[in-house]
């Protein structure tokens, strides 16, 4: 099973900082739950929807007393970032 990858566009981001934007999205996803970001990773790789490598930023999220979750964001179309990776 392929992981869910959320695509982020420059229009969605606007003038916001990418990391702040993504962390707010994660906070909304886990609202009301106790969680923490255990790891953040940038990778360049093909996806299930594109054979051309895409810029992906992943977060490993751990919830209290449960297993971890991997959340990936495709940030290829965000032009305001400098990519390291």
N, C-alpha and C positions, 0 to 999 in steps of 0.2 A: 504494500500500500504506500503510495506516494504521500509525503507530508503536505499539509495545506500550506500554500504560499500566498500571502496577501500582497497584491501589487499596489505600490504607492506611486502616485503621479505627482508631478510638480504642482499641478493645480490643487491637489489635496493638501500638500505641504504648505503652499503659499510662501510666506517669509519666515516660517517657523524653523527652528533648528531641527534637523532630522532626528537626532537621538531623543530630544525632548518629545517630538511628535510620536515616535514609536513607543516610548515609555508611557505616554498618556494613553495610547491605544491598548497597551498591555494592561494598564490600570483599569480601563473600562472593561476589558475582558474578564478580569479577576476581581471586579468590584465586590466588596463585602467578604472577601476571602483573605486569609493570611498567606502571603506568598513573598518570594524574593527572587531576584534575577541572579542565578548562580553563574552564568557564563554568557558572554556576548561574543559573536564570531562573524567575521566577514569572509565570504567565499565567492569565487567566480566559477560557476558551473552550469551545465545545461540543466534544464528542468523538464518536467513531463509535458510542458506546453511549448518549449522552444529548444531546438537542437543547438542553437547559438548560445554560448555561455552568457549567463545573466548575473548581475551583481546582487547577491543575496546577503542580508544581514539576519542572523539567527540569534535567538535568545533562548537559553535553557531556563525554564521557570520551575521552581520548586514550591509546591503548596505544603502547608503544615500537615504532617501525618499522611501524605499521599505521594504517589510517584511523580516524577518530573514531566514537564511538557516542553516540547520544542516548538517554538513559533518562528516562522520564517517570513521575511518581508522582501519582496523583489523591489529594489530601489534603483534599477537600471535607468528608469525614465526620469529620475530626479537629477536635474542638471546642476543643482547648487551644491553638490557634495564633491569632495576630493576623495577618490577611491584609493584605498591602501589594500593591496592584496593580490 
